[in-house]
Amino acid sequence: MLPSLHSAEVWLLCLVVTAFSCAPSAAVRETTFSDDSAAMAQPYRVAPDDVLEVIVWKQPQVSGKVTVAADGTITVPLADRVPAAGFTTGQLQQELVRRLASFIADPTVTVRVADARSQVIYVMGAVRRPGAFRLRPGEVLSQALAEAGGFDEFADTSALRITRHTPSDAQRIVVNYDRVLSGKELSGDIALLAGDTIDVP
């Protein structure tokens, strides 16, 4: 037999059950900076507006800099229009080798990102210069905050929120920046990804 519950306990239990049953499916997953997947560096993926340098060994007429168009493609002599957005440079090299093989014997192709124009982050809230900023290679949270002029006098640095979008949802990473500043949790100075939005309450 189940033990009897006091009326206050019954009321609390009903409240908890109701809250969970009514909660919508999460479109935003909230984690702390200690989630390894939040700070893990991802391979760079080409995006519209990026400038790429395509080098085909001993083929200067095919080599050169190209800008990724709004539709995510690049145009390379002999290879015509090539899908590029969403590819890593290694994947794009393989695709160009495949396409150029019909015209060039054993083509050797190198693709580099000459200007990552698509790489932007946003800093909002209680900072001195909120706005959009170019993401530098290897940039971390503290560097982005410095670019935004640092905190204003009303900032609550104990719960910075970083929103990171994925193809299926968004992840919100909460960082206690006070502990980063004190040196107690330097791992909270996480690596940023393009499209991250930093909100300082």
N, C-alpha and C positions, 0 to 999 in steps of 0.2 A: 504494500500500500504506500502511496506517495505521501510524504509529510505534508501537513497543512501549511498554507502560507498565510501570513497576516495580510490584511487588505492593502497596506502600503506596499508590500512586496509584490502583490498581484498587480497593483497599478503600475509599478515601475517596470515589471516584466512586460506588461502589455505595451507600455510606451516604447520600450526598446524594440520589440517585435514589429510594432507599427512603423517605427522609423526606418528599420531595415527593409521592410516589405515595400515601402513607398519610395525608397531612394531610387532615382533613375540610374540606368547603367552609366558608369563613369566615362566621360569623354576626356577627362584629365586625370592622369595617374600622378599621385603626389608621393614623392620619395625624399629622403634626405641625401645629402651629398655623398654619404657613405655607400650608396648603391654603386657598385663598380661599373655597371653599364652606363651610368650617367656621365662619368668622366672618361670613359674609354675612347681613345682616339680612333676615328673611323677613316678608312681610305678616302682620299679626295675624289669626289665625283663631279664631273664637268656639269656646268649649268649655263643657261643663256646669259649672254653678255661677257662670258669669259673669253680671254684672248689666248689662243693656243699657238705654240710653235711646232710645226710639223717638219721634221727633217728626214728626207729620204736619201740615204747614202749614195753619193755620186750622181744625184739627180736634182740639181739646183732648180730646174724648171718646174719641178713638182713640189719643192720645199717652200716654206715661208710661214708667215703668221696669218692666222685666220680667226675671225670672231664668230662665236657661236650665236646663230640667229635666234630670233624669238621662238621659232618652232623647234629649237633644240638641235638643229643640223649645222654642219660645216660643209663648205664646198672646197674640194681638193681636185686639182687637175688630174684627169684620167679616172679618178675614183668617183667624180660627180658629187652629188649631195649625199652626205654620210650622217646618219644619226649619231649624236655625240652626247646630248644631255643625259645624265644618269650613269654614264660610263666612267670607269676609272681610266687613267691615261694608258694603263697596260691593256685594258680591253679594247680601247680605241686603236692602239697600235696593231693589235691582232686583226681587227676589222679592216684596217687600211692595207695591211699585208695581203689579206685575202683578196681585196678588190684590185690591188695593183699588180697582183701576180699574173693577171692576164696580159699585162702590157710590159712589165719589167721582170727580168729573170731574178728570182730569189731576192725580192726587195727587202732592204733593212730599214725599218721605220722607227723613229723616235718621236714621241709626242710629249711636250712639256707645257705646263701652264705658265704662260708668259705674264699674264695679268689676271688675277682672280677677281674680276669685277663683280661677280655674283655674291661674293662673300661679305655679308653685311650682318651686323648685330645691332640690337636696339637697347638703349638704356633709358629707363623711364623712372618717374617718381621723384624722390627727394635727393636729387643730385643737382649740381650747379649748371651743367650744360646737357640736359636730356636731348636725345636725338638718335639718329642712325649713324653708325661708324663702320668703317671698313675693318674686316676681321683679318688680323695679321697671322701668319703661320705660327702655330703654337701658343696663341694668345690665351691667357687665363683671366679669371674673374677680376683679380686686382688690377690688371692692366686696363681692362675695359672701364672700370670705375675711375681710374686715373684719367683716362681719355675724356670721361664725362665731367671732369673737374672736381671729383670727389663728392662727398656728402654735404648736403646743406645742414643748417642747424637743427632742423626738425626731423632728420632721418632716424628711423628705427633700424639699427644695423644688426639686430639680433635675429631677424627673420627675412633675409633677402630671398626673393622668389625668382627663379629662372624657369621660363616656359620654353620647352623644346618640342618642336613639332616633328611628327613622324608621318608616314603616309596614312596610317590608320587612326592615330589619335594624337594627343599632346601629353607630355610629361612635365610635371611641375617639380622642380628640385628646390628644396628649402635649405638655405645655408645660414648658420649662425656666424655672421662675419666678425662678431666680437671675439670669438674663439680663434678665428684666423689671425686677427690683429694681435692677439695676446701670445700667439705662437703655440697654443694648445692643440689646434687642429689645422695644421697647414694643408692637409689634404683637402680641406674645404675650398681651397683656392683652385677650383676645378677648371679644366680645359674647356674652352667654348667651341661651339659648332655654329656654322652659318645659320642664320635665322633665329638664334637664341634671343629671347627678350628678357632683360634683367629689370626687375621691378623693385625699387627701394621704397618701402612704406614710410 
